[in-house]
Structures are given as structure tokens and as C-alpha cells.
Amino acid sequence: MIDPKQIAAHAALAAGEAAKKRKEPFVVWGKEELETMPPFPELGDYCPKGWKKVDELFCDAVNLDDRGSLSPAGLKLKIEEYLEKNDGIYGFAVGDIGQFQLYVHVYKQINKRPKEGGA
């Protein structure tokens, strides 16, 4: 069993690495991509500029389907729900990772405000 302190330390390390490399969430543009998605980037608790974290999805990482978490098929259905909202661009990334589950963070792209004076 992984200690919660180890999970938090790993998430902090991932967040620092993501910030340094300026990683961003993976954007799913259409349902057809759900079958061939690459692994989501690991961002830990890092929230990239231009994005706002709007949800966390508790997911099964090893296909046990019996621990109250979303299965891979359930995760795809949740992503489809975000696609169907059609109210912005959503991205997905791995937050915390445990031994059998993980959190997928859902981000929404936010509009960047132009600087005053048109610059």
C-alpha cells in the first residue's frame, strides 16, 4: 500500500516538473479520439496558465472496477459528457496517483484578457 505522504510527495514533484516544462492538459477534440488517446500528462496539482481546474475524476488504474472508481469505459463516458457540453475547451491530466486508483483533473481553458492599452 502506498502511504498518503508518498502520494502527496509524488504529486508535488510532478507539479514542479510540469511547471518547469510548461506542460498543459491533453485536449480531446472529438469522440473518435477516445479510442486512441495517448496517456494524459501528469501535472500533479499544477494548473497551467490559461486553464482552470473544474473537476476531479476518481479513476480505476488497474481495471478492478470494484472500488467505487471510474473504469476506463466510465472515464471515456465522462469525457464524452464534457465534449457534449460544447461550452469551451476541456483538457485532462493526471493529478494524484495511488497504487490502484488515480485522479484525472479536468481543466477548462479560460479566455486570456488583453493587456490594457492594446499591448
N, C-alpha and C positions, 0 to 999 in steps of 0.2 A: 504494500500500500504506500502511496506517495503522501508524504507529510504536507499539510497545507502551507507550511513555511517554504517548502521546496517549490510548490506550485507558484506561490507569490514571487519568489526569487527568480524563477524562470520567466514569469510574465514581465517582471521589471527588466530583466536582461533583454528579452525580446523587444520591449518598448524602446529601450535605448538604441538597440541595433536598427530598429525600424526608423527611428527619428534620424539617425546618422545617415542612413541610406535613402531617406525620404520616400519610404515605401507608402503605397496607397492601397486601399481595399480593391479587391477584384470586382469589376463590374460585369454583371450578366446582362447582355443586351437583348436576348431572346430565349424562348423556351428550348430551341434547338441546341443551344449551348449547354444546357443542363446535363446532357449525356456525355460531353467531352470536356468538362471543366477541369482545368489544372487544380492542384491543391491551392487553397486560399493562402495568401501571405499571412505570416504570423506577425501581428502588431502588438500583442500584449495589451496594455492599457493606453498605448499611444493613439492619439486622434490627429491625423494629418490635417494640415491647413486646407480649408475649403470643404471640409467634411464635418458632419455632426453625427455622433453615435445616437441611434434612435431605438435600438433593441439589442437584446442578447438572446441567443437561441441555445438552449442546453441540448447537446447532441451526443449520441452514442458514437464512440470512436472505434468500437471493435465488433459491431453487429450483434450485440447481446439482446437488444430490444426489450429488455425486461427491467430496466432501472429507471423508468419514468423520463427517459430522454428521447429526443427525436432520432429516429432511424435515418439512414441515408435517404430513403424514399420520402420520409417525412420532412427532411430538410429541403429536398427538391420542391415539395409542395409549398412549403413556407416561402421559398424564393419565388415561386410562381405567383404567390399572393402579392409579393412586392412588385413584381413585373406588371401585374394586372392593375395595381393602384394607378399607374400611369400619372403620377403626380411629382415626378422628379427622377433623378438618377440615384440608384442604390448600389452600394458596394458591400462586399462581405470579406471578413478577415477572421483569422483565429485569434481569440483572446487568451483565456486561460486553458491549459491542457492538464488533465489529470491522467490517471492510469487507464481508465475505461471511458471517460467522457471528456468533452471539451465544450467551450463556449464559442459559438460563432457570433461575432459582433456584426450588427447591421448598421451601416452608415448611410446617411443621405447627403448628397452633395448640396452645399449651400452656395447661394449666389455671392460672388465677391463684389463688394461695393467699390465703385471707382473712387479714387482719391479725390479730395476736394481740389478745385482749380483745374480739373481735367487732366491732371498729371498721372 
